[in-house]
């Protein structure tokens, strides 16, 4: 296929896929972005998480979120 190339190892196994993005439409670019998102999510899946409310509280404490937003978020949990 035009714009698609493979690199192989010494045994002839395909190891790298090269795609000429200029030769392919927007849908392929969107698919590749989705794959990248999945790979990034997979890379951090075992990292500790915090709740949305805790994240807002942390951002508020650092002055990154307004009091109005902080109060709106924390009021949901009352």
Z-matrix of the N, CA and C atoms (Angstrom, degrees):
N
C 1 1.457
C 2 1.534 1 108.02
N 3 1.292 2 116.30 1 136.91
C 4 1.459 3 121.21 2 -179.21
C 5 1.530 4 110.42 3 -63.27
N 6 1.318 5 115.69 4 133.48
C 7 1.456 6 120.74 5 178.21
C 8 1.509 7 114.29 6 83.57
N 9 1.349 8 117.50 7 3.98
C 10 1.463 9 122.50 8 178.56
C 11 1.520 10 107.72 9 -120.97
N 12 1.321 11 116.81 10 125.17
C 13 1.457 12 121.58 11 178.44
C 14 1.521 13 109.39 12 -136.73
N 15 1.316 14 115.48 13 152.28
C 16 1.454 15 121.97 14 177.97
C 17 1.520 16 109.52 15 -120.62
N 18 1.310 17 116.17 16 144.65
C 19 1.453 18 122.12 17 168.20
C 20 1.514 19 106.41 18 -104.23
N 21 1.315 20 115.94 19 141.76
C 22 1.456 21 119.92 20 -177.92
C 23 1.520 22 110.14 21 -121.23
N 24 1.328 23 114.46 22 157.48
C 25 1.460 24 119.32 23 174.75
C 26 1.529 25 109.38 24 -84.59
N 27 1.325 26 117.02 25 -173.86
C 28 1.467 27 121.54 26 -177.14
C 29 1.529 28 112.93 27 -63.61
N 30 1.326 29 117.28 28 -23.18
C 31 1.456 30 121.02 29 179.64
C 32 1.538 31 112.24 30 -91.08
N 33 1.327 32 116.85 31 0.18
C 34 1.461 33 120.41 32 179.89
C 35 1.515 34 114.39 33 87.66
N 36 1.329 35 117.80 34 6.63
C 37 1.466 36 121.80 35 178.25
C 38 1.528 37 109.50 36 -77.43
N 39 1.317 38 116.12 37 132.81
C 40 1.466 39 119.81 38 177.42
C 41 1.521 40 108.64 39 -66.93
N 42 1.329 41 116.09 40 126.20
C 43 1.462 42 120.17 41 -177.82
C 44 1.519 43 112.72 42 -120.62
N 45 1.323 44 117.47 43 -21.28
C 46 1.465 45 121.23 44 -177.95
C 47 1.523 46 108.52 45 -139.27
N 48 1.309 47 115.86 46 137.05
C 49 1.455 48 122.31 47 175.53
C 50 1.520 49 108.11 48 -109.48
N 51 1.313 50 117.01 49 124.64
C 52 1.463 51 122.36 50 177.95
C 53 1.520 52 108.14 51 -110.83
N 54 1.328 53 116.78 52 125.62
C 55 1.459 54 121.73 53 -178.94
C 56 1.518 55 108.40 54 -123.68
N 57 1.317 56 116.41 55 125.45
C 58 1.459 57 121.85 56 174.82
C 59 1.526 58 107.17 57 -79.33
N 60 1.326 59 116.22 58 102.35
C 61 1.464 60 120.74 59 -174.50
C 62 1.525 61 112.43 60 -65.08
N 63 1.325 62 117.64 61 -25.14
C 64 1.460 63 119.82 62 178.10
C 65 1.524 64 111.81 63 -69.99
N 66 1.329 65 116.25 64 -21.87
C 67 1.459 66 120.52 65 -177.94
C 68 1.528 67 112.82 66 -87.65
N 69 1.315 68 116.80 67 -7.75
C 70 1.463 69 119.52 68 -174.56
C 71 1.522 70 110.33 69 -123.63
N 72 1.295 71 114.60 70 157.10
C 73 1.467 72 120.52 71 -172.11
C 74 1.524 73 113.96 72 -77.96
N 75 1.294 74 113.75 73 177.39
C 76 1.465 75 122.44 74 -177.29
C 77 1.529 76 112.21 75 -58.80
N 78 1.324 77 117.18 76 -33.34
C 79 1.468 78 120.36 77 -178.64
C 80 1.524 79 111.35 78 -60.93
N 81 1.318 80 117.17 79 -39.91
C 82 1.453 81 120.08 80 178.54
C 83 1.516 82 110.45 81 -65.41
N 84 1.309 83 116.72 82 -42.21
C 85 1.468 84 119.97 83 177.88
C 86 1.524 85 110.91 84 -60.80
N 87 1.339 86 116.67 85 -41.15
C 88 1.464 87 120.35 86 178.45
C 89 1.527 88 110.81 87 -64.63
N 90 1.327 89 116.44 88 -40.79
C 91 1.462 90 120.60 89 178.20
C 92 1.529 91 110.70 90 -62.18
N 93 1.311 92 116.20 91 -43.72
C 94 1.467 93 119.71 92 179.40
C 95 1.526 94 111.50 93 -64.70
N 96 1.319 95 117.40 94 -37.04
C 97 1.465 96 120.56 95 176.11
C 98 1.527 97 110.24 96 -64.28
N 99 1.330 98 116.88 97 -40.25
C 100 1.465 99 120.70 98 177.68
C 101 1.525 100 111.03 99 -62.80
N 102 1.322 101 116.52 100 -42.41
C 103 1.463 102 120.48 101 178.39
C 104 1.524 103 110.17 102 -62.54
N 105 1.316 104 116.87 103 -42.30
C 106 1.466 105 120.40 104 178.01
C 107 1.528 106 110.78 105 -61.97
N 108 1.336 107 117.32 106 -41.92
C 109 1.467 108 120.93 107 177.61
C 110 1.526 109 110.89 108 -60.07
N 111 1.338 110 116.13 109 -43.04
C 112 1.463 111 120.29 110 179.54
C 113 1.525 112 110.43 111 -63.39
N 114 1.317 113 116.38 112 -42.42
C 115 1.464 114 119.95 113 179.84
C 116 1.527 115 111.29 114 -64.68
N 117 1.340 116 117.35 115 -38.64
C 118 1.461 117 120.13 116 178.15
C 119 1.523 118 110.70 117 -67.09
N 120 1.326 119 117.44 118 -40.36
C 121 1.462 120 120.74 119 178.17
C 122 1.525 121 110.67 120 -64.03
N 123 1.311 122 116.07 121 -41.74
C 124 1.460 123 120.91 122 178.83
C 125 1.531 124 111.02 123 -61.90
N 126 1.321 125 116.72 124 -37.59
C 127 1.463 126 121.36 125 -177.67
C 128 1.529 127 112.45 126 -65.91
N 129 1.323 128 118.37 127 -25.91
C 130 1.469 129 120.93 128 -176.70
C 131 1.528 130 113.14 129 -113.31
N 132 1.318 131 117.29 130 10.15
C 133 1.462 132 120.00 131 -173.79
C 134 1.524 133 114.14 132 -61.00
N 135 1.315 134 118.06 133 -27.02
C 136 1.464 135 120.54 134 -178.47
C 137 1.518 136 113.30 135 -96.65
N 138 1.326 137 116.92 136 3.18
C 139 1.462 138 119.90 137 178.06
C 140 1.526 139 109.56 138 -74.87
N 141 1.327 140 117.01 139 152.22
C 142 1.465 141 119.64 140 179.32
C 143 1.532 142 110.99 141 -62.71
N 144 1.312 143 115.36 142 150.14
C 145 1.458 144 120.54 143 179.52
C 146 1.526 145 110.33 144 -119.39
N 147 1.322 146 115.64 145 162.80
C 148 1.461 147 121.97 146 173.65
C 149 1.520 148 107.72 147 -131.09
N 150 1.308 149 115.72 148 156.37
C 151 1.454 150 119.58 149 177.59
C 152 1.523 151 109.52 150 -71.28
N 153 1.319 152 115.83 151 161.38
C 154 1.456 153 121.03 152 176.58
C 155 1.522 154 110.32 153 -57.92
N 156 1.330 155 116.10 154 -43.49
C 157 1.458 156 120.89 155 -178.99
C 158 1.533 157 111.33 156 -62.09
N 159 1.333 158 116.88 157 -41.03
C 160 1.470 159 120.94 158 178.84
C 161 1.529 160 110.06 159 -66.29
N 162 1.319 161 116.80 160 -39.41
C 163 1.463 162 120.14 161 178.57
C 164 1.525 163 110.48 162 -63.02
N 165 1.335 164 117.08 163 -43.23
C 166 1.471 165 121.02 164 178.19
C 167 1.526 166 110.06 165 -63.93
N 168 1.329 167 116.89 166 -41.32
C 169 1.467 168 120.22 167 178.28
C 170 1.525 169 111.11 168 -61.44
N 171 1.328 170 116.26 169 -42.88
C 172 1.468 171 120.13 170 178.30
C 173 1.527 172 110.90 171 -63.26
N 174 1.328 173 116.59 172 -43.65
C 175 1.463 174 120.30 173 179.26
C 176 1.526 175 111.39 174 -66.11
N 177 1.320 176 117.70 175 -37.64
C 178 1.464 177 121.74 176 177.40
C 179 1.529 178 110.14 177 -63.35
N 180 1.336 179 115.99 178 -43.78
C 181 1.466 180 120.51 179 -179.90
C 182 1.533 181 111.16 180 -61.80
N 183 1.319 182 116.84 181 -28.74
C 184 1.468 183 121.16 182 179.17
C 185 1.520 184 112.58 183 -91.11
N 186 1.336 185 116.71 184 1.60
C 187 1.457 186 120.57 185 179.71
C 188 1.520 187 114.30 186 77.31
N 189 1.323 188 117.30 187 19.13
C 190 1.467 189 121.65 188 -177.20
C 191 1.530 190 113.03 189 -95.81
N 192 1.327 191 116.42 190 -10.80
C 193 1.467 192 121.77 191 180.00
C 194 1.519 193 107.76 192 -130.53
N 195 1.314 194 115.98 193 140.33
C 196 1.461 195 120.18 194 -178.51
C 197 1.534 196 111.51 195 -69.70
N 198 1.316 197 115.00 196 158.94
C 199 1.463 198 121.14 197 177.21
C 200 1.525 199 110.26 198 -60.79
N 201 1.324 200 116.18 199 -38.42
C 202 1.469 201 121.17 200 -179.99
C 203 1.535 202 110.72 201 -59.33
N 204 1.323 203 116.83 202 -46.40
C 205 1.467 204 120.52 203 179.01
C 206 1.526 205 109.89 204 -65.70
N 207 1.312 206 116.47 205 -46.42
C 208 1.458 207 121.53 206 179.49
C 209 1.530 208 111.08 207 -55.67
N 210 1.325 209 116.72 208 -48.58
C 211 1.469 210 120.85 209 -178.69
C 212 1.531 211 111.60 210 -66.46
N 213 1.305 212 117.03 211 -37.08
C 214 1.472 213 120.37 212 178.76
C 215 1.530 214 110.05 213 -64.02
N 216 1.321 215 117.05 214 -43.87
C 217 1.459 216 121.04 215 -178.81
C 218 1.525 217 110.71 216 -69.15
N 219 1.307 218 116.83 217 -46.19
C 220 1.473 219 119.19 218 -177.00
C 221 1.528 220 112.12 219 -71.85
N 222 1.331 221 117.38 220 -24.95
C 223 1.466 222 120.30 221 178.25
C 224 1.525 223 111.51 222 -69.43
N 225 1.308 224 117.57 223 -24.06
C 226 1.478 225 120.73 224 179.31
C 227 1.509 226 111.75 225 -65.86
N 228 1.316 227 117.77 226 -22.66
C 229 1.456 228 121.68 227 -174.83
C 230 1.517 229 113.82 228 -96.82
N 231 1.313 230 117.20 229 7.09
C 232 1.459 231 119.98 230 -177.82
C 233 1.512 232 110.79 231 -85.45
